[in-house]
Amino acid sequence: AVAIVAGAAFPIYYLTNSSRKETTRAINYLRAVELANEVLEWASVSKYEELTEANMAAFTGLMTNVAGDSISSIVLPTTIPSNDIWKNDNLLVDSLFYSEQYAYLYFYRDVKVEEVADVDYIKPNMVKKVSVTVSWSEANRPQNLNNPSDRNRKLSLSVLILNDKTLTF
């Protein structure tokens, strides 16, 4: 009877454990998609002339603050709008942070902005390609935190941004 119970318990344990691991991987993948999509959304609302790698540099780099053994998420690279009513009701904060769940995966985000001009039918200064690569480490802490190749997972998303001022109808 003990052998039968043990024989039935092992597959149940294996199934539960593998299901938990796959769910965690899927959640981490969705977090990476959120981080990449955040940059693509900022790029899509930026003025075309201001869409440069230098201006998108605030979104590039390590998404974790590491001080010794202490780990925390970085501050969101945005300006919080001022509102007198929110100030009076004490609803404003000095800065916004990413969730702590992002810190322990050592996300690293890299943003590239390229002019698309090598195609015959695209005029110069008409289309830019914004690419975001998010790398993260699920298994352990990377040896070099500022080197994205030390991570064991990677996701890349791109979008084309059209300069609507160059359109002629």
C-alpha positions as a Markdown table, in Angstrom:
| # | Residue | x | y | z |
|---|---|---|---|---|
| 1 | Ala | 0.0 | 0.0 | 0.0 |
| 2 | Val | 2.9 | 2.3 | 0.8 |
| 3 | Ala | 4.4 | 1.6 | -2.6 |
| 4 | Ile | 1.2 | 2.5 | -4.4 |
| 5 | Val | 0.8 | 5.8 | -2.5 |
| 6 | Ala | 4.4 | 6.7 | -3.1 |
| 7 | Gly | 4.0 | 5.7 | -6.8 |
| 8 | Ala | 1.0 | 8.0 | -7.1 |
| 9 | Ala | 2.5 | 10.8 | -5.1 |
| 10 | Phe | 5.6 | 11.3 | -7.3 |
| 11 | Pro | 3.7 | 12.1 | -10.5 |
| 12 | Ile | 1.4 | 14.5 | -8.6 |
| 13 | Tyr | 4.5 | 16.2 | -7.1 |
| 14 | Tyr | 6.2 | 16.4 | -10.4 |
| 15 | Leu | 3.1 | 17.8 | -12.2 |
| 16 | Thr | 2.6 | 20.5 | -9.5 |
| 17 | Asn | 6.3 | 21.5 | -9.4 |
| 18 | Ser | 6.6 | 21.7 | -13.2 |
| 19 | Ser | 3.4 | 23.7 | -13.5 |
| 20 | Arg | 4.6 | 26.2 | -10.9 |
| 21 | Lys | 7.9 | 26.6 | -12.8 |
| 22 | Glu | 6.2 | 27.2 | -16.1 |
| 23 | Thr | 3.7 | 29.7 | -14.6 |
| 24 | Thr | 6.6 | 31.6 | -13.1 |
| 25 | Arg | 8.4 | 31.7 | -16.4 |
| 26 | Ala | 5.2 | 32.9 | -18.2 |
| 27 | Ile | 4.8 | 35.7 | -15.6 |
| 28 | Asn | 8.4 | 36.8 | -16.0 |
| 29 | Tyr | 8.0 | 36.8 | -19.8 |
| 30 | Leu | 4.9 | 39.1 | -19.4 |
| 31 | Arg | 6.9 | 41.4 | -17.2 |
| 32 | Ala | 9.5 | 41.7 | -19.9 |
| 33 | Val | 6.8 | 42.4 | -22.5 |
| 34 | Glu | 5.5 | 45.2 | -20.2 |
| 35 | Leu | 8.9 | 46.7 | -19.9 |
| 36 | Ala | 9.5 | 46.6 | -23.6 |
| 37 | Asn | 6.0 | 47.9 | -24.4 |
| 38 | Glu | 6.4 | 50.8 | -22.0 |
| 39 | Val | 9.3 | 52.1 | -24.1 |
| 40 | Leu | 7.5 | 51.6 | -27.4 |
| 41 | Glu | 4.5 | 53.5 | -26.0 |
| 42 | Trp | 6.8 | 56.4 | -24.9 |
| 43 | Ala | 8.4 | 56.4 | -28.4 |
| 44 | Ser | 5.0 | 56.5 | -30.1 |
| 45 | Val | 3.9 | 59.6 | -28.2 |
| 46 | Ser | 7.3 | 61.4 | -28.6 |
| 47 | Lys | 7.8 | 64.1 | -31.2 |
| 48 | Tyr | 9.5 | 62.6 | -34.2 |
| 49 | Glu | 12.4 | 65.0 | -34.1 |
| 50 | Glu | 13.0 | 64.2 | -30.4 |
| 51 | Leu | 13.0 | 60.4 | -31.0 |
| 52 | Thr | 16.8 | 59.8 | -30.6 |
| 53 | Glu | 18.9 | 57.3 | -28.7 |
| 54 | Ala | 20.1 | 60.1 | -26.5 |
| 55 | Asn | 16.6 | 61.0 | -25.5 |
| 56 | Met | 15.6 | 57.3 | -25.0 |
| 57 | Ala | 18.7 | 56.7 | -22.8 |
| 58 | Ala | 16.6 | 57.1 | -19.6 |
| 59 | Phe | 14.9 | 53.8 | -20.5 |
| 60 | Thr | 18.2 | 51.9 | -21.1 |
| 61 | Gly | 20.1 | 50.0 | -18.4 |
| 62 | Leu | 19.7 | 47.9 | -15.3 |
| 63 | Met | 16.2 | 47.9 | -13.8 |
| 64 | Thr | 17.5 | 47.1 | -10.3 |
| 65 | Asn | 19.3 | 49.2 | -7.7 |
| 66 | Val | 21.9 | 47.0 | -6.0 |
| 67 | Ala | 23.7 | 48.3 | -2.9 |
| 68 | Gly | 25.6 | 45.5 | -1.2 |
| 69 | Asp | 23.0 | 42.8 | -0.4 |
| 70 | Ser | 20.1 | 45.2 | -0.7 |
| 71 | Ile | 18.1 | 45.0 | -3.9 |
| 72 | Ser | 15.3 | 47.4 | -4.9 |
| 73 | Ser | 13.5 | 48.6 | -8.1 |
| 74 | Ile | 14.6 | 51.7 | -9.9 |
| 75 | Val | 12.6 | 55.0 | -10.1 |
| 76 | Leu | 10.3 | 55.3 | -13.1 |
| 77 | Pro | 11.9 | 57.8 | -15.6 |
| 78 | Thr | 8.9 | 60.1 | -15.7 |
| 79 | Thr | 7.8 | 63.4 | -14.4 |
| 80 | Ile | 4.7 | 63.3 | -12.2 |
| 81 | Pro | 2.2 | 65.9 | -13.2 |
| 82 | Ser | 1.3 | 68.5 | -10.6 |
| 83 | Asn | -2.2 | 69.0 | -9.5 |
| 84 | Asp | -3.3 | 71.3 | -6.7 |
| 85 | Ile | -6.2 | 69.1 | -5.6 |
| 86 | Trp | -4.0 | 66.0 | -5.4 |
| 87 | Lys | -1.4 | 68.0 | -3.4 |
| 88 | Asn | -4.1 | 69.2 | -0.9 |
| 89 | Asp | -5.4 | 65.6 | -0.5 |
| 90 | Asn | -1.8 | 64.3 | -0.1 |
| 91 | Leu | -2.2 | 62.0 | -3.1 |
| 92 | Leu | 1.1 | 62.9 | -4.8 |
| 93 | Val | 4.4 | 61.1 | -4.3 |
| 94 | Asp | 7.9 | 62.4 | -5.0 |
| 95 | Ser | 8.7 | 59.5 | -7.4 |
| 96 | Leu | 7.2 | 56.3 | -8.7 |
| 97 | Phe | 9.0 | 52.9 | -8.5 |
| 98 | Tyr | 8.6 | 49.7 | -10.4 |
| 99 | Ser | 7.2 | 46.9 | -8.4 |
| 100 | Glu | 9.7 | 45.0 | -6.2 |
| 101 | Gln | 9.0 | 41.9 | -8.3 |
| 102 | Tyr | 11.0 | 43.4 | -11.1 |
| 103 | Ala | 14.1 | 43.9 | -9.0 |
| 104 | Tyr | 14.9 | 40.2 | -8.3 |
| 105 | Leu | 15.0 | 39.2 | -12.0 |
| 106 | Tyr | 17.8 | 41.7 | -12.8 |
| 107 | Phe | 16.0 | 43.1 | -15.9 |
| 108 | Tyr | 18.2 | 45.0 | -18.3 |
| 109 | Arg | 16.6 | 47.1 | -21.0 |
| 110 | Asp | 18.4 | 48.3 | -24.2 |
| 111 | Val | 16.8 | 50.7 | -26.6 |
| 112 | Lys | 18.0 | 51.4 | -30.2 |
| 113 | Val | 16.6 | 54.1 | -32.5 |
| 114 | Glu | 17.4 | 53.8 | -36.2 |
| 115 | Glu | 16.5 | 55.9 | -39.2 |
| 116 | Val | 14.9 | 53.7 | -41.9 |
| 117 | Ala | 16.2 | 55.1 | -45.2 |
| 118 | Asp | 17.7 | 52.3 | -47.2 |
| 119 | Val | 14.5 | 51.5 | -49.0 |
| 120 | Asp | 13.7 | 53.1 | -52.4 |
| 121 | Tyr | 10.2 | 54.1 | -51.6 |
| 122 | Ile | 10.9 | 55.6 | -48.1 |
| 123 | Lys | 12.1 | 59.2 | -48.1 |
| 124 | Pro | 14.8 | 60.3 | -45.7 |
| 125 | Asn | 13.5 | 61.4 | -42.3 |
| 126 | Met | 10.2 | 59.6 | -42.8 |
| 127 | Val | 10.4 | 56.4 | -40.7 |
| 128 | Lys | 12.3 | 55.4 | -37.6 |
| 129 | Lys | 12.6 | 52.0 | -36.1 |
| 130 | Val | 12.6 | 51.7 | -32.3 |
| 131 | Ser | 13.8 | 48.4 | -30.9 |
| 132 | Val | 13.8 | 47.3 | -27.3 |
| 133 | Thr | 15.6 | 44.3 | -26.0 |
| 134 | Val | 14.8 | 43.2 | -22.4 |
| 135 | Ser | 17.1 | 40.6 | -20.8 |
| 136 | Trp | 16.6 | 39.0 | -17.4 |
| 137 | Ser | 17.9 | 36.2 | -15.2 |
| 138 | Glu | 15.5 | 33.7 | -13.8 |
| 139 | Ala | 18.0 | 31.2 | -12.3 |
| 140 | Asn | 20.5 | 33.3 | -10.5 |
| 141 | Arg | 22.2 | 36.7 | -10.1 |
| 142 | Pro | 24.2 | 37.7 | -13.2 |
| 143 | Gln | 28.0 | 38.0 | -12.6 |
| 144 | Asn | 28.1 | 41.4 | -14.3 |
| 145 | Leu | 25.0 | 43.3 | -13.6 |
| 146 | Asn | 25.6 | 45.9 | -16.4 |
| 147 | Asn | 26.2 | 43.2 | -19.1 |
| 148 | Pro | 22.9 | 42.1 | -20.7 |
| 149 | Ser | 24.5 | 39.0 | -22.1 |
| 150 | Asp | 24.9 | 37.5 | -18.6 |
| 151 | Arg | 21.2 | 36.9 | -18.4 |
| 152 | Asn | 19.6 | 33.6 | -19.5 |
| 153 | Arg | 16.4 | 35.1 | -21.0 |
| 154 | Lys | 15.8 | 37.7 | -23.7 |
| 155 | Leu | 12.9 | 39.4 | -25.5 |
| 156 | Ser | 13.0 | 41.9 | -28.4 |
| 157 | Leu | 10.2 | 44.1 | -29.7 |
| 158 | Ser | 10.3 | 46.7 | -32.4 |
| 159 | Val | 8.0 | 49.4 | -33.8 |
| 160 | Leu | 8.1 | 51.7 | -36.8 |
| 161 | Ile | 7.4 | 55.4 | -36.1 |
| 162 | Leu | 6.1 | 57.4 | -39.0 |
| 163 | Asn | 6.9 | 61.1 | -39.3 |
| 164 | Asp | 3.5 | 62.4 | -40.4 |
| 165 | Lys | 4.9 | 65.8 | -41.2 |
| 166 | Thr | 6.6 | 64.3 | -44.3 |
| 167 | Leu | 3.4 | 62.8 | -45.7 |
| 168 | Thr | 1.9 | 64.4 | -48.8 |
| 169 | Phe | -1.6 | 63.7 | -49.9 |
